[in-house]
């Protein structure tokens, strides 16, 4: 019988859980506040642990106003160019804040970056709980994904892959050596729903449990993970002169995130009542359907292709292996330059 090869990976000693990157996505805001209370209580009771977990309220000004952002979308401000570019006195607040967060949790692509960054988000779309990551070969993220699926059987848990280079990756979670966004919905922005908050809290608790198990030396069997790789966005139909939208998501598509969309299926319904159909050449999986925050980004929905990724068995490196790994580390940023 063939023995499964085990991939050994560095310990995840520093973890960050971030909420309020968008100030009106309230599950993450209230969860980070609650976790900070719990953390303070544990520190007072001297229940320390080898893993350092920092809770971050990412965009305090937007959170105070209960707005998505103050000047510009913070979750688009973590590209290499923005993080390393000069800032004037009149720079948007979120660009300044992104560099502050990069100093706190990064620097992005460096040996000193936080080992794992989880950023908490809500969506108005009917997407359940999704992990959104820039890699479909990050074995840490994919194993956590499989663990959440097993621990949360009553909630649809999916893995979305944005195929974007490390330098061009734009969201807060990309600052860490590993990381993803937890995106959960449906929940209106500016509102907190107990069931959505509870699902997010469970997801974060299970994620942290998995990291503790991994750091303690537990081995995790390999397997197969279902991954949705984003292919393209589709905008709403628009008036050529005014650029106003002329249609809404079709009733037969609304709330059917991750249900296969076939060519010629209903896509939009115009305000005069006409049905507009999907003109794509292949069936794809829609998500972020009619997301409130994406109207300004000219996105009615996104489409993904589903694939299955084989993930290896993994286990934490020994201290000797980790020391050798740190000595031979070359940052991704240096390799790309």
C-alpha positions, 0 to 999 in steps of 0.5 A, a space after each residue: 500500500 502506497 504511503 501518502 506523502 506529507 507536505 511540511 509547512 511552516 508554523 502559523 505563529 502570527 494570525 490576524 482577524 480583521 473586520 470593518 474593512 468595509 464599515 457598513 458590513 457589520 458582522 465583522 465589525 461586531 465580531 472583532 469587537 466581541 473577540 477583543 473583549 474575549 481576548 482581554 478577558 483571557 489575558 487577564 486570566 493569563 490564559 496565553 497561548 503560543 499562537 499570537 492572534 491580533 484583532 483589527 478594526 480595519 477602517 475605523 472612520 468608515 465604521 464610525 460612519 457606518 459607510 462602506 468607505 470614507 474616500 475610496 474602497 480600502 479593500 482595493 488599496 493593497 496592491 504593490 503599487 499603492 502600498 509602496 507608492 508616495 502619499 501626499 497630504 491630500 491622499 485618500 484616507 483609505 490609501 493612508 490606512 492601507 499603508 498603516 495596515 501593511 506596516 502593522 501586518 506586513 510588509 506584504 511579501 516579506 519574511 516578517 509578514 503575518 503568517 495568516 490574515 483573515 478579513 471578514 466581509 458581508 454580501 447582500 448576495 445569497 452566497 452562504 459562507 465563502 472563502 475568497 483567496 488568490 491561490 488555488 494551491 495554498 494548502 493551508 487555505 484549502 485545508 481550512 476550507 475542507 475543515 469548515 465544510 466538515 464542521 459546518 454541514 448546515 451552511 454552504 461553504 465554498 472556495 472562490 479563487 481570484 486568479 490575480 498575481 501577488 503584486 496585483 492582489 488588492 485586498 487586505 488578506 493578501 498582506 499575509 503569507 497566507 490568508 483569505 476573506 470570509 464572505 457571508 450573506 445574504 445580509 443588508 449593509 448597515 444591518 447585523 443579522 443574528 444568524 449571519 453573525 453566528 455563522 461568521 463567528 463559528 467559521 472564525 472559531 473553527 479556523 482558529 481551532 484548525 490553526 491550533 491543531 496544525 501548530 500542535 503537530 496534527 497531520 491532515 489527510 489529503 483530499 479533493 477540494 471544489 474550487 470556483 475560479 472567477 472568469 469574468 464580471 458582467 455589467 448591467 445593461 445601460 443606456 448609451 447616453 446617460 449610462 443609467 442601468 436599463 434592467 435588473 437581475 431576472 427573477 429566475 436568476 435572483 438569489 441563485 448564486 452558484 447555480 449553473 447558468 447556461 447559455 440562453 438562460 434568463 439573465 436580466 429583465 428590462 424595466 420595460 419587461 423584456 427578458 435578456 438572456 445569457 449570451 455566453 458560450 459555456 455554462 458558468 457559475 454566477 456569484 455576487 448576484 445583484 451585490 449592492 456595493 457593486 453597482 458603483 463598480 459596474 458589476 451585476 454579477 460575477 461568473 466562475 468556472 468550477 474545478 476540483 483541486 487535489 490537496 496533499 496531506 500536510 503537517 507542521 514543520 519541525 523546529 529544525 525544518 522551520 529554521 532552515 526554511 527561514 534562512 532560505 526565505 526570499 520574498 515574493 516581492 523580490 522575486 517578481 521585481 
